[in-house]
Every structure is written in structure tokens, then in C-alpha cells.
Amino acid sequence: MRSHRNAEGYEGKLLFMTDPICSWCWGTLPEFMTVKEALGERLSFELKCAGLQIGSMKPLTPSHTNDLVKLWRNVAETTGQEFAFTLPADKNFIYHSELACRTLQIARRELGREPWQEFHDMQRAFYVDAQNLGDLDVLYQLSGDTGLTQDQFEDAIQSEQVTHQTRKEFDWCRVQGTQALPTLFLDVGEGPKLVCGGYATADFLIPEISSRLTTH
């Protein structure tokens, strides 16, 4: 069957709904990048930040911390992904992801591409190096080669434009109605359709997505 390609030369786009402090997303990321490499000539790929943790600005309780570490051990056992199993030692650490999501918006805008490398580096910084993704110094170092000075970056991350764009992306994710992260959607010109919610291997995803491309 002859494939249908859009104006950009792709058969569709794959949307990765995620968050910088989503542990299952970190566990799934190597599988997703394998999918991206395998299908990169057929699909474009978009990163969508869902805003996993954007509510309370209170420090984590010991009970919540223990629950997180237990979850991370489960993710590591299931996926084989690397974890330090410790939270940032910074006394100002708050388990909150909006500033990290805003940083990805800045990277996308300044670099003119989807911030896949920056997202990877951000997740590794949190889960392996136990860095504080609420610290502007840390986020500036993880924002990529944007050409911005640190002052310009800090102005941008607090700007109305970046805040609005970030929250607009959160809203888009909420409209999709999914409860699991990460979530993959495939859009072949008829709107995003669910492929998978939660952890999945490339061995499952590549044939599943390919079959949808050859039947639309």
C-alpha cells in the first residue's frame, strides 16, 4: 500500500506525552528513542509536557519520599534504567515540575527543534545525579546551547509568554484524557489516536505503529 505523506514529507507524527520528573518516562525513554530512530524517516516526533507535579509547593513528607523511592525501584527493576534512588540534597528542593517544563519550552523556541537531548539530560540529572530541577542554575545548565545568558534565561523562564505556552501544553495533555505517563499518540492527519499508555518496549511499539501507518 502506498503511504500518504504530509507537506513535511512524513506519514504522520508521534506525540510523546511526558514530564521531566516522571519516573516511568525515564524508564521508557530508551525504548522510545529506539522507536524514534527506527521510524524517523516516516514520522515526525513531538514532546508534550503534561505537568505531572505542578500543584503543591510544600516539601515532601518522609512518607511520600519513601513511596517515590519504592516506585523508582519498581521502574528500575522493570526497565533496567539507571537510578540513584535519592532525592536532591538541596534544602530548598520542592517536588514540582513546572519550571523544568518551562525550560523545555525555552529550549524548543531558541533551538528551533524538539528538545529531545535536553529532556534526556534533564531526566538523567534528576534520577541519576539527584539534581534539583527547581533550581534555576541547574536548569540553565540543562537548557542546551540556546545562546542565552543566564540572566536572559531567568527572564525568559518567568516571562508571561513562556508560562502561557507551558500551561497551554499542560491543557492540551489534559484534554486527551489519559491517566498514565508516558503516553504515545499517533496522528496521521485525523487527530491524535492513543497508541499506548505507560511502559512499553520498542519491540512492541515499532510493529504496532508501523501497522497503523500502512492501513490508514
N, C-alpha and C positions, 0 to 999 in steps of 0.2 A: 504494500500500500504506500502510495506517495505521501510524504509528510507535508503538512501545511506549516509554513514559516511566516512569522510576523515581519513587520517592517525592519526590525533589527536583525533579522536572519535566524531567529530562534523559533523552535516549535512551541515554546511556552516559557513560563517562569516557575521556579520552585521557591517558595517562601518558607524561611526557617524562623518560626516564632520562638523566641528565647529570652534570656535575661542574663546579664553578666554574673549574677550570683545564684544561678540555677545549677544545682549540682548534677542533676540528670542531663542537663545540657552539656556540661563539661564532660560527662561520661560518654555522651553520644557524639561529641564533636569530631573525633577521629573517623567515625563511621560516616558522618555527614560529609566530611572533606573528601572521603573516598568516592562518595556519590558525586560530588561536585567535579572531581577530576574525571570520572567516567563519563559523565553526561554534559560536560562543559561546552561541547560543540553543539549540543541540541537545545540546551536550556540556559536562560539567564537565572541568576540566583540572588535573592534579596534577603537581607537580615531585618527582622522585625522584633523590636524590643517590647516585651509585654508589660514590664513594670511589675515584676514578681513581688517585690517588697518595697512599697512606697507609702506605707501608712505610718505606723508608729515611729517616733524618733527617740523612743526610750531605749536604754541599753538592754541587751539580752539578759534574761534571768539565767541562773545556773541550770535550771531545768530545761529551758529552751536550748541552751548551748549543748547540753548532753544529748538532746533529741537530734540536733543538727549533726553532731559528730557520729551518732549512731546511723543516721541516714547516709552520711558520706561513706561510712564503712560498707554499707549495703551497695551503694553505687560502685565503689571501687571493686568489691568482690564480683559484682555482676559484669562490669565493663572492662576491668583491668586498667582503668585510668589512674593516674598518679594523684595522690592527695597527701597533704601534710597532716591532716586531721587536727588542725589547730586554728583558732581564730586570730586575727591581728592582735598583737600585744598593746597597740596604741590605746591609751586610756580614754581617748575621745572616740573610739570606734562605735559606730551605730550600724546595725544590720539593715541597710537601706540602699536601694539601687538606683535612685533617680539620677544622681549626679554622674554615675557611670554611664547610664543610658544617654544622658545629655552629651557626654564626651564622645560617644559613638556618632551622634548627630553632627558634632563639630568635625570629626574626622571625615565623615562622608562628604560634608559640604566642602571642606578645604582640599581634600584629596581627589574629589571628583570620581569616586568609586565606592563600592560597598566595602565597609571596614572589616573584612574578614580577619586579616592579620592582627589588627588592633583588638578585635573581640577575643581572638585566641590568647593574645598576650595578656589581656585583662583577666580572663578566667584563670590562666596559669598563675598570674600574680596573686590572685586571691586564694586559690585552692592549693597551690604548691608552695608559694613563697609567703603566704599569710600576710599579704599587704592590704592596707586599708583602702578600699575603693571609695571611701568618702573623703579622702584626703586630697586636696587639690594639687599638692606637689606630686603625689603618686599618679594621679590622673593625667597631669600634664606630661609626665614621662611616658605614659602609656598611650598617648593620643596620636602617635605616629608623626611622620615627618611633614607636619602641616605648614611649617614656616612661621607659625605664630610664636611670639614671645610669651613668656609665662603670664605677664600682665594682660596681654591680648586674649590669651586663653581664658583667664579668670573672668575677664569682662564678658567673653562670649558665653561661658557656661552659666552666667547669671542673667543673660540677656532675655528679653521677652520673646524674641524670635526663636531661639533655641529651646526655651522652655515650652513654648507653644507647639513647636514641631515634635518635641519628645512626647508631650501629652496627647497630641493628635495620633501618634503611633500607638500609644497605650490604648486609646479609644478604639482604633482600628482592630487591635487584638481582642478587645473585649467584645466587639460586635460579632466576631467569628464564633463566639460561644463555647470555646474549648476550655476544659478544666485542667489539661495536662501540659506540661512543658518538658522537653521541647515538642513542638507540633509542626508538622510539614504539610503545606498546602501546595497543590499543583494548579496553575492557571493556564489553560490552553486557549484562552480567549472568551471563556464563558463565566469568568469569575473564579475565585479560589475554591477548590474542592479538597476536602480532607484526604490526606494520604495516610498519615499515622500520627498518633499522639503518644508521647512517651518514648522510651528507649527502643530503638530498632537497629538492626545490623545492616551494613551495606549489602550483604548477600541477599537480604530480603528486599531492601528498598530499590536497588537498581533494576531488577526484573519487574517489580511492581510498577514503578514509574514508567519504565520503557513500554510496558504493555498498554498503559494508558495513552502514551504518545502515538502508538501505532493503530489505535482504534478510534481516535477522535476525527 
